[in-house]
Amino acid sequence: MNDKIKGYLLGAIAAATYGMNPLFALPLYKEGLSPDAVLFFRYLFAIPILAIMIRARGRNFRIESADITPLAIFGLLFALSSLALFRSYTYMNAGIASTLLFVYPIMVAVIMFLFFSEKITAQTLLCIVMALGGIAMLFEGNDGHTLSLKGTLLVMASALCYAIYIVGVNNCRLKEMATIKVSFYVLLFGWAVIAISSLVSGGFHLPSRWYMWFYLLMLALLPTAVSLLCTTSAIKLIGATPTAILGALEPVTALLFGVTIFDEVVTPRDWVGVVMIITSVTIIVAGGSITSTLVRFRKMFPRLLPKAQNKSRRQ
C-alpha cells in the first residue's frame, strides 16, 4: 500500500471514528446515564490517554502562568460545546444533530471575516446559503413535523462554541504550544466544568453494568485517541486539505449508525438537507483559506523539531 492510499484510508478512519459518538452515547442514555454523566467519564478517561500520548512524543506538561487563563477559557468553550451536543441527542436523531454540527467550518469562516479581516468570497457566500437551505430542509420534514427547536438551538450553540474555540486557539499565545498539550489542558479544565454542571444539575449515578464502562472507555478511545492519531498521520501523508475534506464522513457515519442500529428515521428530504450541508462545507474547506485553521487543532502530534530549532519553540 503506497503512502497516498494509506493517507486517505487513515483520514477516512479518523473521520469515521470521530462520528462514533452516538454509537456509544445513546446506549448509555438508554441505561439511565445523563449527558453530563457520560461526558464526565468520557473526559475523565480521555485525560490519561492524552497524557500517555504526550509522554510518548517526548513532551512535558510544563506551561507558563500566562497560559492558564486562555486554557481555562477554551476548556469552558470545549465543555459547553460537548454538553450542548450530547444534550441535543435527547431531543433529535443523533445523526441529524451530527450533521447540523458540521456547519462549524462555515461559522469559522464567518468569524474570521467579522473579526480577523479574512476575505469572504462569492463562493463562500453561496456555500453559506446552501448550508442554510440544508438546515431548513432538515428542520421541516415531509410530514410537516419540525425538528425540536430546543435540540436545534443546542446543536447550533455547540457548533458556535466549537468554532470560537478553533479560531481562538489559532489566534492567541497558545498557537505556539504543541496542540496535544493544549488539548490535554483543555480537557482537564473542561472536565472541571462538566463536574460542576453535574453537581448543579443534581449529580448522577455510577454505571451499574460492566458494558456501560466499556462504552465509556470506547468514547474516550475511538472518537478521541484513535481519531486524533489517524488525523495526524493522514495530514502527514496526504496534507491538511484532503484530510479536512474527509471530515465529511463524520456526520455520514453518525447517520448510518443512527439508521442501522438505533432505528432513527431519515426521510428523503432529510438526505437532501444532509447532502447540501456536507457539500457546502466541503467546498469551503477545499477552496477557502481556512483549512489550516480548521485542521491545526486536530494536528495533535507534530514532530519534535531538531534541538537547534526547539530552543525557539515552547514545548
Wavefront OBJ file of the C-alpha trace (Angstrom):
o trace
v 0.000 0.000 0.000
v 1.530 3.326 -1.048
v 1.581 6.377 1.224
v -1.220 8.191 -0.632
v -3.699 5.327 -0.305
v -2.642 4.812 3.310
v -3.177 8.526 3.998
v -6.695 8.534 2.562
v -7.519 5.359 4.490
v -6.281 6.866 7.747
v -8.196 10.084 7.038
v -11.367 8.093 6.488
v -10.801 6.121 9.704
v -10.211 9.355 11.616
v -13.491 10.850 10.418
v -15.461 7.633 10.871
v -14.266 7.064 14.434
v -14.992 10.696 15.303
v -18.545 10.102 14.114
v -18.972 7.245 16.602
v -20.084 9.461 19.473
v -23.768 8.453 19.158
v -22.844 4.762 18.842
v -21.577 4.710 22.420
v -23.504 7.609 23.960
v -27.057 6.543 23.077
v -26.891 3.100 24.771
v -25.649 4.839 27.912
v -28.619 7.220 27.792
v -30.889 4.211 27.464
v -29.360 2.748 30.631
v -30.178 5.921 32.552
v -26.951 7.918 32.392
v -27.391 11.631 31.772
v -25.401 13.527 29.111
v -23.448 15.196 31.924
v -22.504 11.818 33.401
v -21.453 10.419 30.019
v -19.216 13.409 29.354
v -17.838 13.380 32.902
v -16.479 9.875 32.442
v -15.511 10.380 28.804
v -13.294 13.319 29.722
v -12.014 11.522 32.813
v -10.869 8.546 30.709
v -9.554 10.671 27.830
v -7.260 12.791 30.028
v -4.842 9.962 30.974
v -4.892 8.688 27.371
v -3.691 12.090 26.153
v -1.165 12.227 28.997
v 0.350 8.937 27.827
v 0.480 10.271 24.273
v 2.264 13.425 25.424
v 4.944 11.383 27.168
v 5.198 9.015 24.199
v 6.039 12.006 21.996
v 8.773 13.116 24.374
v 6.970 16.230 25.568
v 6.446 17.572 29.061
v 3.453 19.057 30.885
v 5.051 22.399 31.716
v 3.027 25.544 30.970
v 3.549 29.191 31.834
v 1.317 31.072 34.248
v 0.063 33.263 31.386
v -1.264 30.129 29.662
v -3.646 29.205 32.474
v -6.346 31.798 31.723
v -6.689 31.073 27.978
v -6.584 27.327 28.639
v -9.360 27.694 31.207
v -11.457 29.785 28.775
v -11.010 27.276 25.966
v -11.742 24.447 28.384
v -15.040 26.167 29.186
v -15.880 26.580 25.485
v -14.989 22.970 24.711
v -17.064 21.671 27.623
v -20.055 23.834 26.673
v -19.826 22.563 23.097
v -19.780 18.941 24.274
v -22.605 19.450 26.757
v -24.821 21.157 24.182
v -24.205 18.452 21.559
v -24.723 15.490 23.883
v -27.876 17.064 25.347
v -29.209 17.627 21.823
v -29.189 13.841 21.318
v -32.114 13.659 23.740
v -34.227 15.948 21.510
v -33.456 14.742 17.976
v -31.860 11.989 15.946
v -28.162 11.835 16.731
v -27.316 11.574 13.023
v -29.193 14.778 12.240
v -27.564 16.501 15.222
v -24.111 15.458 13.981
v -24.927 16.809 10.522
v -26.081 20.145 11.925
v -22.881 20.328 13.986
v -20.917 20.009 10.755
v -21.722 23.649 9.918
v -18.975 24.765 12.309
v -16.445 25.367 9.466
v -18.904 27.870 7.996
v -19.098 29.578 11.391
v -15.295 29.661 11.438
v -15.307 31.389 8.034
v -17.836 33.984 9.251
v -15.905 34.646 12.474
v -12.652 35.057 10.526
v -14.422 37.530 8.217
v -16.028 39.553 11.028
v -13.102 39.754 13.433
v -9.892 38.948 11.532
v -10.413 40.666 8.156
v -10.480 37.333 6.328
v -11.911 37.710 2.827
v -15.283 36.104 2.239
v -15.729 35.201 -1.421
v -18.843 34.808 -3.524
v -18.235 31.061 -3.387
v -18.259 31.149 0.420
v -21.468 33.194 0.443
v -23.068 30.688 -1.909
v -21.979 27.836 0.378
v -23.445 29.618 3.399
v -26.766 29.980 1.582
v -26.610 26.312 0.571
v -25.895 25.239 4.165
v -28.793 27.335 5.462
v -31.008 25.730 2.842
v -29.861 22.305 4.025
v -30.688 23.210 7.624
v -34.130 24.365 6.504
v -34.670 21.039 4.719
v -33.766 19.170 7.902
v -35.807 21.417 10.161
v -39.135 20.770 8.417
v -39.831 17.178 7.485
v -42.032 15.755 4.735
v -44.866 15.080 7.180
v -44.993 18.672 8.370
v -43.317 17.901 11.675
v -40.308 20.011 12.539
v -37.139 19.257 14.442
v -37.103 20.136 18.103
v -36.331 23.841 18.320
v -34.510 23.308 21.611
v -32.453 20.492 20.115
v -31.595 22.576 17.057
v -30.549 25.546 19.181
v -28.387 23.258 21.323
v -26.553 21.949 18.247
v -26.069 25.461 16.864
v -24.720 26.576 20.253
v -22.372 23.579 20.229
v -21.124 24.430 16.726
v -20.635 28.087 17.660
v -18.640 27.259 20.809
v -16.552 24.831 18.758
v -15.919 27.442 16.052
v -14.895 30.085 18.607
v -12.595 27.543 20.233
v -10.893 26.707 16.918
v -10.413 30.349 15.936
v -9.294 31.320 19.429
v -6.661 28.602 19.754
v -5.210 29.604 16.388
v -5.074 33.323 17.217
v -3.594 33.539 20.707
v -0.386 32.688 22.532
v -1.410 29.012 22.616
v -0.781 28.631 18.873
v 2.915 28.142 19.672
v 2.159 25.323 22.123
v 2.046 21.719 20.916
v -1.592 21.032 20.162
v -1.693 17.764 22.071
v -0.686 19.687 25.197
v -3.369 22.304 24.525
v -5.931 19.543 24.165
v -4.801 17.870 27.390
v -5.289 21.017 29.461
v -8.476 21.979 27.624
v -9.910 18.581 28.529
v -8.684 18.969 32.097
v -10.367 22.350 32.559
v -13.385 21.140 30.583
v -13.750 18.146 32.887
v -13.904 20.531 35.852
v -16.695 22.494 34.112
v -18.643 19.307 33.416
v -18.185 18.139 37.014
v -19.647 21.436 38.269
v -22.510 21.170 35.765
v -23.244 17.657 37.008
v -23.375 18.800 40.621
v -25.623 21.746 39.785
v -27.997 19.518 37.815
v -28.367 17.126 40.723
v -25.431 14.783 40.278
v -25.522 11.384 38.626
v -25.278 7.734 39.436
v -22.392 5.448 38.529
v -22.744 2.966 35.669
v -24.291 -0.189 37.089
v -23.263 -2.738 34.432
v -19.822 -3.649 33.138
v -20.643 -2.947 29.499
v -21.536 0.641 30.399
v -17.931 1.136 31.492
v -16.896 -0.390 28.168
v -18.989 2.164 26.242
v -17.457 4.997 28.263
v -13.952 3.725 27.590
v -14.713 3.426 23.877
v -15.965 7.037 23.855
v -12.623 8.158 25.206
v -10.603 5.836 22.984
v -12.147 5.839 19.487
v -13.599 9.357 18.912
v -10.673 10.822 20.852
v -7.377 8.934 20.723
v -7.767 6.839 17.559
v -9.357 9.689 15.602
v -6.618 12.124 16.580
v -3.792 9.699 15.825
v -5.210 8.851 12.405
v -5.835 12.523 11.639
v -2.230 13.403 12.321
v -0.895 10.524 10.244
v -3.233 11.418 7.373
v -2.147 15.067 7.413
v 1.476 13.925 7.234
v 0.810 11.593 4.275
v -1.722 13.472 2.114
v -1.852 17.009 3.525
v -4.286 19.126 5.514
v -6.910 19.877 2.870
v -7.736 16.276 1.802
v -7.805 15.277 5.468
v -10.230 18.088 6.281
v -12.443 17.161 3.314
v -12.601 13.558 4.537
v -14.127 15.021 7.709
v -17.421 14.897 5.799
v -17.514 11.219 6.750
v -18.128 12.217 10.383
v -21.843 13.114 10.035
v -22.320 10.352 7.458
v -21.022 7.787 9.960
v -23.294 9.127 12.683
v -26.270 8.990 10.327
v -25.543 5.418 9.255
v -25.258 4.236 12.859
v -28.454 6.073 13.719
v -30.408 4.468 10.896
v -28.987 0.934 11.073
v -28.546 0.456 14.828
v -30.908 2.867 16.569
v -33.761 2.778 14.014
v -33.685 6.537 13.530
v -35.859 7.684 10.628
v -34.199 9.809 7.944
v -36.558 10.912 5.175
v -35.571 11.654 1.544
v -35.975 15.344 2.373
v -33.551 14.898 5.275
v -30.999 13.259 2.975
v -31.241 16.216 0.590
v -30.550 18.570 3.501
v -27.618 16.429 4.650
v -26.079 16.438 1.170
v -26.499 20.209 0.885
v -24.758 20.831 4.212
v -21.903 18.397 3.577
v -21.380 19.719 0.038
v -21.310 23.362 1.131
v -18.826 22.707 3.927
v -16.611 20.562 1.691
v -16.444 23.322 -0.947
v -15.456 25.876 1.694
v -12.733 23.620 3.084
v -11.416 22.698 -0.379
v -11.442 26.174 -1.866
v -11.104 28.542 1.062
v -8.222 29.840 3.139
v -9.455 28.490 6.478
v -8.252 24.914 6.025
v -5.132 25.358 8.153
v -7.255 26.930 10.885
v -9.674 24.007 10.833
v -7.071 21.255 10.964
v -4.440 22.760 13.241
v -6.411 21.926 16.373
v -6.625 18.296 15.223
v -2.944 18.057 14.297
v -2.255 16.569 17.663
v 1.207 15.098 17.295
v 3.578 17.457 15.470
v 7.061 16.078 15.050
v 9.614 17.324 17.519
v 11.899 19.831 15.857
v 15.682 19.426 15.865
v 17.282 20.669 19.061
v 18.550 23.845 17.452
v 15.033 24.759 16.363
v 13.386 23.519 19.509
v 15.064 26.264 21.500
v 12.888 28.793 19.703
v 9.630 26.936 20.328
v 7.826 26.223 23.547
v 7.420 22.591 24.495
l 1 2 3 4 5 6 7 8 9 10 11 12 13 14 15 16 17 18 19 20 21 22 23 24 25 26 27 28 29 30 31 32 33 34 35 36 37 38 39 40 41 42 43 44 45 46 47 48 49 50 51 52 53 54 55 56 57 58 59 60 61 62 63 64 65 66 67 68 69 70 71 72 73 74 75 76 77 78 79 80 81 82 83 84 85 86 87 88 89 90 91 92 93 94 95 96 97 98 99 100 101 102 103 104 105 106 107 108 109 110 111 112 113 114 115 116 117 118 119 120 121 122 123 124 125 126 127 128 129 130 131 132 133 134 135 136 137 138 139 140 141 142 143 144 145 146 147 148 149 150 151 152 153 154 155 156 157 158 159 160 161 162 163 164 165 166 167 168 169 170 171 172 173 174 175 176 177 178 179 180 181 182 183 184 185 186 187 188 189 190 191 192 193 194 195 196 197 198 199 200 201 202 203 204 205 206 207 208 209 210 211 212 213 214 215 216 217 218 219 220 221 222 223 224 225 226 227 228 229 230 231 232 233 234 235 236 237 238 239 240 241 242 243 244 245 246 247 248 249 250 251 252 253 254 255 256 257 258 259 260 261 262 263 264 265 266 267 268 269 270 271 272 273 274 275 276 277 278 279 280 281 282 283 284 285 286 287 288 289 290 291 292 293 294 295 296 297 298 299 300 301 302 303 304 305 306 307 308 309 310 311 312 313 314 315
